[in-house]
Amino acid sequence: MTTATATAASPVSVLAALVRRSLDTCLRVPALITGPLFMSAFFLVIYDGQLSAAAAPMVPGGSYVSFLVPLVLLTTAFSGGAIAGQLLLRDLDSGYYSCLALTPVRRGFFAVAPTVAGTLVIAAQAVVLVLLGWLLGLSQPHGLAGIAVVIGFTVVAGAGFLLLALAAALIGRTMAAVNAVTYVFFPLSFMTTTFVPRDQLQGWMAVAADVNPLTYLLEGMRDALSPGWNPMVLTHGSVAALSMLALGVGAVWFGLRRNSEEVDR
């Protein structure tokens, strides 16, 4: 993209072109999409097959697959959320980022484009996993509205994670920095109400789940797949998802500001 082209094109068309480029990269490297999806689908089938008979009586509504689907959606968003960071690292290593930084393209687009592309990927993965859950007996007491809430929470939290991975790429400039974000959040998703409701946890795990924001996100998603709406649980889930998004936005703002100062030197 030349300076003249960037000047003549509208911001919307420039952003659309950058998003399309990021999606094309994802399609050329299908492992970015299929790896997290296959892993989550595998765990959903295994967890349901091994634990459903014993754990179903403990979960609201008695549908254990409905209890598991939010967990695998969340772990998919975390394991695949590094997409944005990986896309940006490619542009940093190739010099494409530096070239764009010299054009009138808004630097915020460097973060928005891979994040939008990664969010679309996460949304598609969530739909596929929900369909798999439906084949395994996923309950839908609230119909499409409940499914929309679950996918919405996944997308918002996933966007926050994508932004954190992207900030790690901006600041660390290495794949190790991007992967470090996954290494932090993936274990956190299991230090919560992973396989049983919170009232069934004891000892240090109960304390860890109480202070883990992901607990409230999971509970909000699970409430959307359980009989009856609990406004308080859904509110707590929304706050947890939006807090993660806000954390990601703040981290990227810091990363872009730092890179802007380096480019301007």
C-alpha positions as CSV (number, residue, x, y, z in Angstrom):
1,M,0.0,0.0,0.0
2,T,1.6,3.2,-1.1
3,T,1.4,6.6,0.6
4,A,-0.7,8.0,-2.2
5,T,-3.1,5.0,-2.0
6,A,-3.4,5.3,1.7
7,T,-4.1,9.0,1.4
8,A,-6.8,8.6,-1.3
9,A,-8.5,5.6,0.3
10,S,-11.1,6.1,3.0
11,P,-10.3,4.8,6.5
12,V,-13.1,2.1,6.2
13,S,-11.7,0.8,2.9
14,V,-8.1,0.7,4.3
15,L,-9.3,-1.2,7.4
16,A,-11.3,-3.6,5.3
17,A,-8.3,-4.3,3.1
18,L,-6.1,-4.9,6.2
19,V,-8.7,-7.2,7.7
20,R,-9.0,-9.1,4.4
21,R,-5.2,-9.5,4.3
22,S,-5.2,-10.9,7.8
23,L,-8.0,-13.4,7.0
24,D,-6.1,-14.4,3.8
25,T,-3.1,-15.2,6.0
26,C,-5.2,-17.3,8.3
27,L,-6.5,-19.3,5.4
28,R,-3.0,-19.8,4.0
29,V,-1.9,-21.1,7.4
30,P,-4.9,-23.3,8.3
31,A,-3.2,-24.6,11.5
32,L,-4.0,-21.3,13.1
33,I,-7.7,-22.1,12.8
34,T,-7.9,-25.9,12.9
35,G,-5.4,-26.6,15.6
36,P,-7.3,-25.0,18.5
37,L,-10.6,-26.2,17.1
38,F,-9.7,-29.9,16.8
39,M,-8.1,-29.8,20.3
40,S,-11.2,-28.4,21.9
41,A,-13.5,-30.7,20.0
42,F,-11.4,-33.7,21.2
43,F,-11.6,-32.5,24.8
44,L,-15.3,-31.9,24.6
45,V,-15.9,-35.5,23.4
46,I,-13.5,-37.0,25.9
47,Y,-14.7,-35.0,28.9
48,D,-18.4,-35.7,28.1
49,G,-17.7,-39.4,27.5
50,Q,-15.8,-39.9,30.8
51,L,-17.4,-37.6,33.2
52,S,-21.0,-37.0,32.2
53,A,-22.5,-40.1,34.0
54,A,-20.9,-39.1,37.3
55,A,-21.1,-35.3,37.1
56,A,-24.4,-34.7,35.4
57,P,-26.5,-34.8,38.7
58,M,-24.4,-32.0,40.1
59,V,-24.9,-29.4,37.3
60,P,-28.0,-27.3,36.7
61,G,-30.5,-28.9,34.3
62,G,-28.6,-32.2,34.4
63,S,-26.9,-31.7,31.0
64,Y,-23.2,-32.1,31.5
65,V,-22.4,-31.3,27.9
66,S,-24.1,-27.9,28.4
67,F,-21.8,-27.4,31.4
68,L,-18.7,-28.3,29.3
69,V,-19.4,-26.3,26.1
70,P,-18.6,-22.9,27.8
71,L,-15.3,-24.3,29.1
72,V,-14.1,-25.6,25.7
73,L,-15.3,-22.3,24.0
74,L,-13.2,-20.4,26.5
75,T,-10.1,-22.6,26.1
76,T,-10.5,-22.4,22.3
77,A,-10.5,-18.6,22.5
78,F,-7.3,-18.7,24.7
79,S,-5.4,-21.3,22.7
80,G,-6.3,-19.8,19.4
81,G,-6.2,-16.2,20.6
82,A,-2.5,-15.9,19.8
83,I,-3.6,-15.5,16.1
84,A,-3.5,-11.7,16.3
85,G,0.0,-11.8,17.8
86,Q,1.2,-14.2,15.2
87,L,-0.2,-12.2,12.3
88,L,1.5,-9.0,13.6
89,L,4.8,-10.8,14.1
90,R,4.8,-11.8,10.5
91,D,4.3,-8.2,9.5
92,L,7.0,-7.0,11.9
93,D,9.5,-9.6,10.7
94,S,8.8,-8.9,7.0
95,G,9.1,-5.1,7.4
96,Y,5.4,-4.6,6.3
97,Y,4.6,-3.0,9.7
98,S,7.4,-0.5,9.3
99,C,6.3,0.4,5.8
100,L,2.7,1.0,6.9
101,A,4.0,3.1,9.8
102,L,5.4,5.6,7.3
103,T,2.1,6.0,5.6
104,P,-1.0,8.0,6.7
105,V,-2.7,4.7,7.8
106,R,-3.9,5.1,11.3
107,R,-1.6,3.1,13.6
108,G,-4.6,1.8,15.5
109,F,-5.6,-0.2,12.4
110,F,-2.4,-2.3,13.0
111,A,-4.2,-3.6,16.1
112,V,-7.8,-3.5,14.8
113,A,-7.3,-5.5,11.6
114,P,-5.7,-8.7,13.1
115,T,-8.0,-8.5,16.1
116,V,-11.1,-8.4,13.8
117,A,-9.8,-11.3,11.8
118,G,-9.0,-13.3,14.9
119,T,-12.4,-12.5,16.4
120,L,-14.1,-13.7,13.2
121,V,-12.1,-17.0,13.5
122,I,-13.1,-17.4,17.1
123,A,-16.7,-16.8,16.3
124,A,-16.6,-19.5,13.6
125,Q,-14.9,-21.9,15.9
126,A,-17.5,-21.2,18.6
127,V,-20.3,-22.0,16.1
128,V,-18.7,-25.3,15.1
129,L,-18.2,-26.3,18.8
130,V,-21.8,-25.4,19.7
131,L,-23.0,-27.6,16.8
132,L,-20.8,-30.5,18.1
133,G,-22.3,-29.9,21.5
134,W,-25.7,-30.1,20.0
135,L,-24.9,-33.5,18.5
136,L,-23.8,-34.6,22.0
137,G,-27.0,-33.5,23.6
138,L,-26.5,-29.8,24.3
139,S,-29.6,-28.4,26.0
140,Q,-31.1,-25.1,24.7
141,P,-33.7,-24.0,27.3
142,H,-33.5,-20.4,26.0
143,G,-33.2,-21.3,22.3
144,L,-31.1,-19.2,20.0
145,A,-31.0,-16.4,22.6
146,G,-29.0,-18.5,25.0
147,I,-26.6,-19.7,22.3
148,A,-26.1,-16.0,21.2
149,V,-25.2,-15.0,24.7
150,V,-22.7,-17.9,25.0
151,I,-21.1,-17.0,21.7
152,G,-21.2,-13.3,22.5
153,F,-19.3,-13.8,25.8
154,T,-16.8,-16.0,23.9
155,V,-16.2,-13.4,21.2
156,V,-15.8,-10.5,23.7
157,A,-13.4,-12.4,26.0
158,G,-11.6,-13.7,22.9
159,A,-11.2,-10.2,21.5
160,G,-9.6,-9.2,24.8
161,F,-7.2,-12.1,24.7
162,L,-6.4,-11.4,21.0
163,L,-5.5,-7.8,22.0
164,L,-3.3,-9.0,24.8
165,A,-1.4,-11.3,22.5
166,L,-1.1,-8.5,20.0
167,A,0.3,-6.2,22.7
168,A,2.8,-8.9,23.6
169,A,3.9,-9.0,19.9
170,L,4.3,-5.2,19.8
171,I,6.3,-5.1,23.0
172,G,8.2,-8.4,23.0
173,R,8.7,-8.8,19.2
174,T,9.0,-12.6,19.7
175,M,6.8,-15.6,19.4
176,A,7.8,-16.5,23.0
177,A,6.3,-13.3,24.2
178,V,3.0,-14.1,22.4
179,N,2.9,-17.6,23.7
180,A,3.6,-16.4,27.2
181,V,0.1,-14.8,27.2
182,T,-1.4,-18.2,26.4
183,Y,0.7,-19.9,29.0
184,V,-0.8,-17.6,31.6
185,F,-4.5,-17.7,30.7
186,F,-4.8,-21.3,29.6
187,P,-4.0,-22.6,33.1
188,L,-6.2,-19.9,34.7
189,S,-9.2,-21.4,32.7
190,F,-8.7,-24.6,34.7
191,M,-8.3,-22.9,38.1
192,T,-12.0,-22.3,38.1
193,T,-15.2,-24.2,38.0
194,T,-13.7,-26.5,35.4
195,F,-15.7,-29.7,35.8
196,V,-18.1,-29.1,38.7
197,P,-20.1,-26.1,40.0
198,R,-18.4,-23.8,42.5
199,D,-20.4,-25.1,45.5
200,Q,-18.7,-28.5,44.9
201,L,-15.2,-27.2,45.2
202,Q,-13.2,-27.4,48.4
203,G,-9.9,-26.2,49.8
204,W,-7.5,-24.1,47.9
205,M,-9.3,-24.8,44.6
206,A,-12.5,-23.2,46.0
207,V,-10.5,-20.1,47.0
208,A,-8.8,-19.9,43.6
209,A,-12.1,-20.2,41.8
210,D,-13.6,-17.4,43.9
211,V,-10.9,-14.9,43.0
212,N,-10.5,-16.0,39.4
213,P,-12.5,-13.6,37.1
214,L,-12.8,-16.4,34.6
215,T,-15.1,-18.2,37.1
216,Y,-17.7,-15.5,36.7
217,L,-17.3,-15.5,32.9
218,L,-17.9,-19.3,32.8
219,E,-20.8,-19.1,35.2
220,G,-22.5,-16.4,33.0
221,M,-22.1,-18.6,29.9
222,R,-23.4,-21.7,31.7
223,D,-26.4,-19.8,33.0
224,A,-27.4,-19.0,29.4
225,L,-27.5,-22.8,28.8
226,S,-29.4,-23.6,32.0
227,P,-33.1,-23.3,32.8
228,G,-34.0,-19.9,34.0
229,W,-32.1,-16.6,33.6
230,N,-30.1,-15.3,36.6
231,P,-29.6,-11.6,35.9
232,M,-26.9,-11.3,38.6
233,V,-24.8,-14.2,37.2
234,L,-25.2,-12.8,33.7
235,T,-24.1,-9.4,34.9
236,H,-21.0,-10.8,36.6
237,G,-20.2,-12.7,33.4
238,S,-20.6,-9.5,31.3
239,V,-18.3,-7.5,33.6
240,A,-15.6,-10.2,33.5
241,A,-15.7,-10.4,29.7
242,L,-15.7,-6.6,29.3
243,S,-12.9,-6.2,31.8
244,M,-10.8,-8.6,29.8
245,L,-11.5,-6.6,26.6
246,A,-10.6,-3.3,28.4
247,L,-7.4,-4.9,29.7
248,G,-6.5,-5.8,26.1
249,V,-7.3,-2.4,24.7
250,G,-5.1,-0.8,27.4
251,A,-2.2,-3.1,26.7
252,V,-2.4,-2.5,22.9
253,W,-2.6,1.3,23.4
254,F,0.6,1.1,25.4
255,G,2.3,-1.2,22.8
256,L,1.3,1.1,19.9
257,R,2.5,4.2,21.8
258,R,5.8,2.6,22.5
259,N,6.3,1.5,18.9
260,S,5.2,4.9,17.6
261,E,7.9,6.5,19.7
262,E,10.5,4.1,18.2
263,V,9.4,4.7,14.6
264,D,9.5,8.5,15.1
265,R,13.0,8.5,16.4
